[in-house]
Each structure stands twice: as C-alpha cells, then as structure tokens.
Amino acid sequence: MATVTEGGIQGSSFTATGTSMGGRDVSDQDTGIAAQGKEQVKRVTGVTRDRVFHQIDDRKGELIKGLQGFVSTLENASRNADGFSQQLLGGAVGYIRKFSDRIEQGSTEELVSDARQFIRERPAPFFAGCIAVGFLAARLLKE
C-alpha cells in the first residue's frame, strides 16, 4: 500500500517523471494547453482591438471639429502675421487640412496601417514630430 509523505508517494510504482498520463504524453498536453491559451489570447486581443477601433471611429467627428477649429485659428493668425510667419502658418494650415480630410475619409484600421508604414519609412520625421508635440504640450501645460 502506498503512503503519501511530504516528499512524494512511498511504496508505489507511480513515478513522477511526467512522460505519460493516461496513454498520452504530458508534453502533448502542455502543447495543447499552450495552443489553446494562444488562441484565447488572440481572440481577446481581436475583440479588444475591435472595441478600441469602434470607439475611435465614434469619436472621429469630435477630433475633426477640433482640427477645423484649430485651422480657423491658424488662418486668423496667418492674416495678422507677415513674411516667414505667414508662410509657415499657411503651410501648417494646409497640412492640418490634409490630415483632417484623411482622418475623415479613412477607417481606423487604414489610419493605423498608414501610421505604421510612415514610421517604418521615415522614423526621423516621426520622432522629430513627437519631440515638437512634446515641447508644444509642455508650453501649453506650463501656462
């Protein structure tokens, strides 16, 4: 008769090497469990991504209105500016309008794909833009 002790099972022919269990290899079970876990993670990730994209699509209108208001502010500022400042503001207005149109016409998945492609092709302008936005945000939050 086998007895269970703190160190394991004594007096039994059971070996805990883990090579077979009910005619199946334990490593096959581990592989099956791992595959099921990966599939479940993929499903949860897909559902989460779909929810986020749906929420972004719902709020695109608000973003577009905000960008249009920003464009009108920049246009007013460019009317009062002169020389290089006027050219700079005019260029910014054109770029922001183009960006706003792209957001309005494209789906969230298309926009994410475009952003990934842009970052891969031109990482330096992307990081320069991030730095510029960071400085601008710091200035706005500082005041």
C-alpha positions in Angstrom: 0.0 0.0 0.0 1.3 3.4 -0.9 1.5 6.3 1.6 1.7 9.9 0.8 4.5 11.8 2.5 5.8 15.3 2.3 8.4 14.3 -0.2 6.1 12.3 -2.5 4.5 8.9 -2.7 6.2 6.0 -1.0 5.6 2.3 -1.8 4.1 2.9 -5.1 5.1 2.1 -8.6 4.0 5.6 -9.7 6.9 7.7 -11.0 6.6 11.4 -11.3 8.8 11.8 -14.3 5.8 13.0 -16.3 6.3 11.1 -19.5 2.9 9.6 -19.8 -0.5 10.2 -18.4 -3.5 8.1 -19.4 -1.7 6.9 -22.5 -0.9 10.5 -23.7 2.4 12.3 -23.4 2.3 15.1 -20.8 4.3 17.3 -23.1 1.5 16.9 -25.7 -1.0 18.1 -23.1 1.2 21.1 -22.3 1.5 21.9 -26.0 -2.3 21.6 -26.4 -2.9 23.8 -23.4 -0.4 26.4 -24.7 -2.0 26.4 -28.1 -5.4 26.9 -26.5 -4.0 29.7 -24.4 -2.5 31.4 -27.5 -5.8 31.1 -29.4 -7.7 32.6 -26.4 -5.3 35.5 -26.2 -5.7 36.1 -30.0 -9.5 36.2 -29.6 -9.4 38.5 -26.6 -6.8 40.8 -28.4 -9.0 40.9 -31.5 -12.1 41.7 -29.5 -10.3 44.4 -27.6 -8.8 45.9 -30.8 -12.3 45.9 -32.4 -13.8 47.7 -29.5 -11.0 50.3 -29.4 -11.3 50.9 -33.2 -15.1 51.3 -32.8 -14.7 53.9 -30.0 -12.1 55.8 -32.1 -14.5 55.7 -35.1 -17.3 57.1 -32.9 -15.1 60.0 -31.7 -13.5 60.9 -35.1 -16.2 63.6 -35.6 -15.1 65.4 -32.4 -11.5 65.3 -33.5 -12.3 66.6 -36.9 -14.3 69.5 -35.4 -11.4 70.3 -33.1 -8.9 70.3 -36.0 -11.2 72.5 -38.1 -11.4 75.0 -35.2 -7.6 74.9 -34.9 -7.3 75.5 -38.7 -9.5 78.6 -38.4 -7.4 79.9 -35.5 -4.2 79.4 -37.5 -5.8 81.1 -40.6 -6.7 84.1 -38.4 -3.2 84.2 -37.0 -1.7 84.0 -40.5 -3.7 87.0 -41.7 -2.2 89.0 -38.9 1.4 87.7 -39.5 3.9 88.8 -42.0 6.7 87.3 -44.1 8.0 84.0 -43.0 5.5 83.5 -40.1 2.7 83.9 -42.6 4.2 81.3 -44.9 4.8 78.9 -42.0 1.3 79.2 -40.7 -0.1 78.8 -44.2 1.8 75.6 -44.7 0.6 74.3 -41.3 -3.0 75.1 -42.3 -2.6 73.1 -45.5 -1.0 70.2 -43.7 -3.7 70.1 -41.0 -6.5 70.3 -43.5 -5.0 67.4 -45.4 -4.6 65.4 -42.2 -8.2 66.2 -41.2 -9.5 65.0 -44.5 -7.6 61.8 -44.3 -9.0 61.1 -40.8 -12.5 61.8 -42.0 -12.3 59.6 -45.1 -10.3 56.7 -43.8 -11.2 53.9 -41.4 -9.2 53.5 -38.1 -7.5 50.3 -39.4 -6.4 52.2 -42.6 -5.1 55.1 -40.4 -3.1 52.7 -38.2 -1.7 50.9 -41.2 -0.7 54.3 -42.7 1.0 55.4 -39.5 3.0 52.2 -39.2 4.1 52.5 -42.8 5.1 56.1 -42.3 7.1 55.3 -39.1 8.9 52.5 -40.8 9.8 54.5 -43.9 10.6 57.8 -42.2 11.5 57.3 -38.5 13.4 60.6 -38.1 10.5 63.0 -39.0 8.2 60.9 -36.8 10.5 61.3 -33.8 11.1 65.0 -34.6 7.3 65.5 -34.7 6.9 63.7 -31.3 9.6 66.0 -29.8 7.9 69.1 -31.3 4.5 68.0 -29.9 6.1 67.3 -26.5 7.6 70.8 -26.4 4.3 72.3 -27.5 2.3 70.4 -24.9 4.8 71.4 -22.2 4.4 75.1 -23.2 0.6 74.8 -23.1 0.5 73.0 -19.8 3.1 75.3 -18.2 0.9 78.3 -18.7 
